[in-house]
């Protein structure tokens, strides 16, 4: 049968006098907190023991002396081991019953001595601290001790002499219980504060670990970003410059220096633009082409330059109502188109390239298609040092879009970039 939450066999004490640890024993801190109480108690017991012997000659008789000594020693010993039993309610009941019986017996031997009153008060305080915050249990446990004290005093004084002393007894018990309850609440508040401090220390260490991980990820992402930027500026720019120099060299061999000079001039301009964009990439700025206008304008200039340097016939189509692409997205879109055109110039051997920018049902779409020799996409991705396609994929993922590359040997290449509504990324 399931046991309720109040089952004394299964629930440890909730109080802090002493409060059991998870292993069933009081913690070092609880022992430190309750140590002054037991120190005062033992001093009172020793002082009361000596005073009782000095004031009552009958206690020094061998039989009564032995009984009195054994009772005091056993009572003090039970106090010493009470911290180890505090985790089990059933043993607490036995403990407090036995302690009450011992004090009652001590009271019978010492009659009206103050030692009996002090020991009852100590037991009442220990009960209050152990059973806190169950006020009902505290009252029910303290009342029997008050009754035993009154019975001891009735036997010693008689009922008429005790009546005037009852308010003092009631006040004393109330004072002890209230004092102990306040002490226990202070101990609980201190323990709670230390638990919070421990949790804060753990959270601080976790935050430090998270910060270190974020820093590592940030550095890794920044390295990848700089690798893409350098590839898309220096690598593409130098590749375009090589094509222009090769074209100029070809015209010189054909005896056409005027045409070669025009291409060289364009190459110089292209080299200056590449240098400017490399500097801007290092400074994490937008590309120079976007500084001079919209994405459509930047793509137009890029395509004109590509057609002039590569000699490939290039068509640029913009759909009705060109999409409004945020500047932070336009940079990555421009880089993807630049990389696509650079690949066409270096590998495709194409005679025509189509670049199209148009709205779609979800956002907008960019198409770069050539009629070149094509390639095996799987083999290209496996080749080391191929950063272009990987960089294009990373940029499309950062845009929250999809990049498709379709190609086969002899069938040209198609690069399609699909982006959702730019306003969702703005």
N, C-alpha and C positions, 0 to 999 in steps of 0.2 A: 504494500500500500504506500502511495506517495506521501511524503511527509510535508507538512506546512512549513512556512518560513519561520514560525515561532517554535519549531521542534527543538528542544534543548539539547538533543543528542547530536544534531548536525550543524548547528550554527555556533560559531565562536562568539565571544563577547564583543560588543560594539564599543564598550567604553575605552577610556585611555588610561585606566589605573589598575593594572597596566594594560596596554593594548597589545594583543598578540600579533606576531608577524605571520606571514603566509606559511611558515613552517610549523606554527603552533607554539612558538616561543616569542617572548618579548624582544623587541629590538634593543640595541645598545642605547639608542636615544631615549626610549621609554624607561629603561633602567636608570639612566642618568636623571631623568625627570622625577622619578619616584624615590630615588635614593635619599633625599633629605627627609621625606616623610618617615621612612623606616629608620633612619638614623635618630630622629627625634623620638620615635616610638621606643626604640631600644634604650635610649637614655632614660626615658620615663619609666620603662619597666625595671631597669637596674636601680634607678633612684627610688622607685616605689617599693621594690623588693627590700632594699636596705632599710628604708624608712619604716616599712611594716614590721620588720624584725626588731627594730630599735624601739618602736612604740608599743608593741604587743609581746610581752614576755612569753605568752603561751605558744606563740609561733616558733619559739626556739626549742620547744620540746621535740625530741628526735622524730617521733612519728609525724607530727604536724609539719615540722621543718622539711622532712623528706617529701611529704605530699605537696606542700607549698612550692618547693623548689622544682619538683618534677612538672607541676602544672605550669609554672612560669616558663621553664625551659621548653616544654612542648609547645606552648602557645607562641613563644618567640620563634621556634623552629618552623612552625607552620607558616608564620608570616614570611620567613626567609624563602621558603619554597613556593609561596603563593604565585609568584610571577610565572612559574613553569606550568601551573595548573590553570591559568586564567583562560586558556584557549578552549576549555571544555566545560560546558554549562553543568553537566551532571556532577563533575568533580567540584565545581564551585558551590553547588548546593550542599554537598557533603562538607566541604571546607568551612563554610560559614556556620553550618549547624554545629560542627565539632568545636569551632572557635567560640561560638556562643556558650556551649556547654562548659568549656574550659574556663571562660571568664566568670560564668555563674558559680562554678566551684571555687575559683579564687575569691570571689565575693563572699562565699559562705565562710571561708577560712579567715579572711581579713576583716569581716564584718563591715564597719562603716568607713573603712580606709579609702582615701581619695584614689588609690591605684585602680580600684574596681571601676569607678566612674570614668577615669581616663581610658581604660582599656575598652569599655563599651563605646566611648566616643570615637576611638580609633577604628573599631570595627564598623561603626556607622559610616565614617568617612570612606573606608575602603569599599563598602558596599555601594555607596553613591558613585564613586569613581569607576567601579567595575561595570555597573549596570547602566550607566548613562548612555543614551538619552532616554531610556525607558523610565519615565517618572513614576508610573504606576508600580513597576517592579521595585523601584527604590523605596517608595513608601511602604510597600508590603514587606520588604526585607528589613527596614529600619524599625518598624513598629514592634516586632518580636524582641529586638534588643532593648528597646525602651521598656517593654513589659518585664523582661528579665531584670533590668536594672531596678525598676520599681519593686519587684519582688525581693531582690537582694536587700534593698533599703528597708522594706517593710519588716523583713526578718531581723534586720539589725536595729532599727529604730522603733518600729511599731507604726501603725497606720496614722495615728493622730499627729505624730511629729513629722510625718512625710508630706502631709497635705500642703503645708506652706512651702515646701521645697519643690513641688511639682512644676510650677511655672519656670523655675530655673532649669530644671531638667529639660522641659520642652524647648526653651530658648536655646539651650546648649546643643541639643540635637539639631535644631533648625540651623543654628550658626555653622556647625560642622558640615552639614549637608550642603548648604549654600556655598560655603567656602570651597569645598571640594569640587562642586559642580563648576564654579567659576574657574578653578584651576584646570579642570579637565577641558573646558571649552577653550581656554588659552592654549593648552597643549595641542588640541585638535587644530586650532588656527595656525599654530606654528608648524605642525606636521603638514597641513595643507599647503602652506606657503613654501615649504621645502620641496614638496612634490611638484608644485608649479615651477619652482626654480629648476628642478631636475628636468622637467619636461621642456622648459625653455632652453636649457643647455643642449638637450637632444635635438630640439628643433633648430637651434643655431648651428650645430654640427651638420645636420642634414642640409640646411641652407648653404653652408660652405661647400659641401659636396656638390649640391646642385649648381652652385655658382661656378665651380671648377669645370663641371661637365658642360655648362652653357658656354663658358669661355672656350673650351676645346672645340665645341661645335661651331661657335662663331668664327674662330680662327680657321677651321677647316672650310667653312662656307666662304669665308673671305678669300682664302687661297684659290678655291674653285672659281669664284667670281673674277678674281684678277687674272687667272689663267684664261678664262673665256674672253675677257676684255683684251688681253694682250694678243690672243689668237685672232680675235675679230678686228683688231686694229693693225698691229705690226705685221702679222702673218699675211693677212689679206692685202694690206697696202703694199708689202714687198712683192707679193705674187703679182699684183697688178702692175707694179713698176717693172718687173722682169718682162712681162708680156709687152709692155710699151717699148722697152729697150730692144727686145727681139724684133718687134715690128719695125723700129727705126733702123736697126741693123739690116733687116731685109730690104728696106727701101734704099739704103745706101748701096747695097750690093746691086740693086736694079738700076742704079744711076738716077735716083729720084731724091736728091738732097733736100729739096723744098718740103716734100712730104715728110721726110725723116725729121726735119727741123720742127715741123708742127707737132709731131708725135713726142719729140724730146721735150718741147715746151709743156705739152700736156703732162708728160711724166714728171717734170719738175713740180708742176702744180699739184699733181697727185701725191708726190713725196712730201710736199709741205702740208697738205691736208692730213696725210697719214701721221706725220709727226705731231701735228696739233691734236689729233684725236688720241694718240698714244699718251700725250701729256694729260689730256682731260680724263682718260681712263684711269691713269695712275692717281689722279686727284678725285676719282669717283664722281665725275661730272657727266652730264649728258653729252652725247656725241655732237660734234660741231655741226653736222648736217641738220640736226633738229633745232639748233639755235637760230636757224635762219627761216624757220617756217614750220608748217604742219608735217605730219607723217607723209602725206601725199606729195608734198613738195620735196621732202628729203628722198623719197623713193624715186621720184622723177629725175633728180640730179644724179642719184646713184646709177640709175639705169642708163642715162645718157652717157655717163662716164664709162660704164661697162661696154656699151656699144661702140664708143669711139676707140677704146683701147684694144678690145678683143676682135673687132670687125664682125661680130655676130649680129645678125639682124634681130632686134629686140622690140617687142611690142609691150606697151604698158597700158593696161585697161583699168579704169576706175568705175565702179558701178554707180548707178543713179543715187544721188544723195550719199556721198562718201561718209563712212562711219567716223564718229567723233571719238578718236582713240586718246585716252589720257597719256600725258607725256611720259609717265613712269613705265607705261606699257609700250609706248611707241619706240623707246630705245631698244627693247628686246626684239620687237618685230623687225625693226630696221636691221639689227645684227643678223637675224635669221635669214633675211633676204640677201644681205651682203655675203654671207657664207654660202648660200645656195648659188649665187652668181659666180662667186670665186671658184666653186667646184665645177661649174659649167665651163669656165674659162680654162681650167687646168686639166680637166679629165674628159669632158663630154664630146669634144670635136663636133659641136652642134652647128647647124646653119641657122637655126631660129630658136628664140626663147620667148616665152609668153609669161608676163608677170601681171597678175590680176588681184585687185583689192576691192572687195565688195561686201555689202551687208549680207547677213544670213538670218535665218529665223531666230537663232539664239544670240547672235552678236555680229561678228564679222569673220571673213575668211580671206586668207592670202594664199595665192597659188603661184608657184614658180615651176614652169614646165618647159623642157627642151626636147629636141628631136635627135639627140646625140646617140652615142654608142651604148649608153646604159652601163650597168654593172650588176654584179651579184651582191645584193645587200648583206646577206649573212656573212660572206667572206670579208666584205669591207669592214664590218663591225668587229671581226676577230683580229684584224691587222693591228699591231701595236703602233702607237703614235698617231692614231686617227682621232683627233680631238674635235674636229668639225661637227660630225653628226652627234657626238655625245653632248657637245655644248649646245647645239640646237635643241636637243631633247630636254636638257636642263632648263633652258630658257622657256620653252613651252610649258613645262611643269610649273615654273615659277609664275607664269601668266595664268595658270589654272586652265590651260587649253589642251589641245591634242595636236600632235605633229605626226603626220603620216608621210613616209617616204616610199614611193612605189617605183621600182626599176627592175629591169631585166636586160641581159646582154642583147644589144641590137634593137631595143625598144624605147630608148630614151629614159628620162627620169622625170618624175612628178613629185614635188614637195608641196604638201597641203597643210596649212596651219589654220586650225579652227579655234576661235576664242569666243567665250560666252560674253554676255552683255558687259561692256567695259565699265558701266556705272557700278556694277557689283564689286569692282576691284578698285574703285577710285578712292 
